[in-house]
Amino acid sequence: MRRYTVLLLLLFGISMAAAPNYYPHKVGMTWIYTSGESQTYESVRNADGQEVWELSHSYDGKVRYTDYLTFDENGVWLLGVDTGAGIMPYDPPIQIYPAAPLRVGQNWSSRTKFKGANLVVVNKVIGIEGVVVPFGKYNAFVIRSSLTAQGGGASVVDMYFVPGIGVVRYATQDGGQIDLEEFKP
């Protein structure tokens, strides 16, 4: 019984120690995917008293768009996006991830306006699954994310998330799949 208690305390301590890096974010950190997309944290700046992280999405070395994110004790928030025409905000911001750590069955959602349209994003951790991608083998949290737009458009994607690394696979309901090829912490 004592060994069991010590093991639980040790595991709890490890999970608490890992919490600051659970959702990785550091300037220069890069993910490269089989689709040819690379995602890189370009910079962090202060805006209205909070740190705003710029995550660029590039193909063939050219930035297609940049996400603006914040990280706080309640999780990760998407403030807006810049596709080259200036920053377009989500009002209110979209919660990308809840407070760490994730757990199976956990769900969260956001209702927002974007360019005048109403959007609803619903996320749920549907399980933990072993996954093999070019970058390695992992036990990943599978997060099902559904986006519904005011006009009736909808999309569903499963994101395979590994704490400390990020998304190692994106999978669509029609069988499409994008895997992590390289990660540069």
N, C-alpha and C positions, 0 to 999 in steps of 0.2 A: 504494500500500500504506500509506504514511504517513497519507494522508487517511482511509483506512478505519480505522486504529488510533485516530486522533484522534476520529473520529466515535463509535466504540465507547466510548472513555473518556468522552466527553461524555454519551452516552446513559446509561452506567452511573452517572455522577455525578448526572445529573438524577433517575434512579430512586432513588438512595440519598438524595438531598435530599428527595424527595417521600415517603419511607417513613413519617415521623411522621404525616402526614395521609392516608395511603393508605386507612385505614378511619376516615372522619371522625367526630369526636366533640368537641363543644363545647357547653356549656350554652347553651340557646336555639336551637340548630340545629334546623330543622324541615323535614320532607318532607310534601308534601300530594299524595295520590293520587286517581285518578279514581273510586275506590270511596267517596270521602268521608272516608277515614281520614286523619288527620294524626298523624305521629310526631314527638315533640319530646323532646330531652334537657332534662329539668327541672332536674336537679341532679347534683352529684357529691359523694360523701362518703367518708370513710375508715372502713373496717371491717376489723378484724383486720389492720391494716397495709397494706391495698390500697385503691386508689381503686375505688369502686363507682358506676357511672353509672346513673341512672334514666331510662329511655326510656318515655315515656307514649304510649299508642295511644288516640286520641280520635276520636269521631264526634259531629257536631253540638255540638262544644265540651265534650262530656262524656267523661271518661277511662273507657275500658272495662277496661283493664288496663295494668300497668306491668312492663316487663322490667328486670332488674338485671344489668348487664354489667360485665366487666372487660376491659381491654386490656393486653397485655404482649408481650414479645418473641416469644412463641409464637403470638400471634394474638388473637382475640376470643372471650370465653367468656360463656355465658348461665348465671348463677348460680341464678336463680329468677324467679318471676312473682308478681304480686299482682293478683288479680281483685276485690279489695275485701274479702276475708276474711283478709287477712294474707299475708305472703310465704311462698310454697310453693317450697322449694328443689329443684333438680335435684341428685341425688347419684350420681356426681360431676357437676360442671358440664358443659354441652354446648359443644363447640368449634364456634362459628358460622363463623369464618374462620381459616385457618392464618396463620403468619407471612407478612408481605408480602415480595415481590410474588407475586401469583398467576401461575400458568402453566398452559397447556393440558395436560390429562392428569393434573394434580394431583388427589389425592383425600385425604379425611380422614373419620374417623367417630368417633362417641361412643356409648357404652352407658351408660345412666343409669336411675335409678329416679325416678319422679315420682308422688306420691300413691299409693305402694305398687305401682305398675305398672312393668314393665320397658319401656324404649323404646330403639330403635336408630335413630340418625340417620347416614345415609351421604351424603356430598357429593362431587361430582366436577366439575371444570372441563371441560366438554365441548367448548368452542370459544370463539371470539371472533366476534361477529356485529354487523353494523350494525343499529341500532335507531332508530326515530323515535318519540318520545313528545311530548306537549304541551310539555314543558320544553325539548326540543331533539333534536339528532341526535348519536348517540354510537357508538363502537365499544366494545361491552361484553363482558366475560367472561360466558359463560353457565354458571351453576353449577346443576347438577341436584341437588336435595336430596330424599332419600327418608326418610320417617319410618315406622317399623313399630312397632306397639304389641303388647304381650304377648297381647292377645286376638285378634290377627290383623288389626286395622285397619291400613290403610296409606294414605299419601298421597305424591304426587310433585309437586314444583313446580320450575320453572326460574326462577332469579333472574338478571336481567341487571344485573351489577354494574359500575359505572364508578368507578375509583379517584378519591378526592377528593370524590365526590358520594354514592356509595352505590348502592342498588338503584333502577334507573330503570324496571324492569318485573318483574312477577310473572306467570308464565304457567302454567296448569295443563294437564295432559295432555288434558283434554276440550275445550280451546280457549278457556277463560276467560282473561281478561287484565286486569291492573290496571297503569296507567301513572302515572309521575310527572308531576304537573301543575305543581308549584312546589317550589322548594328555597330555603330561607332559611339561608344559612351564618352 
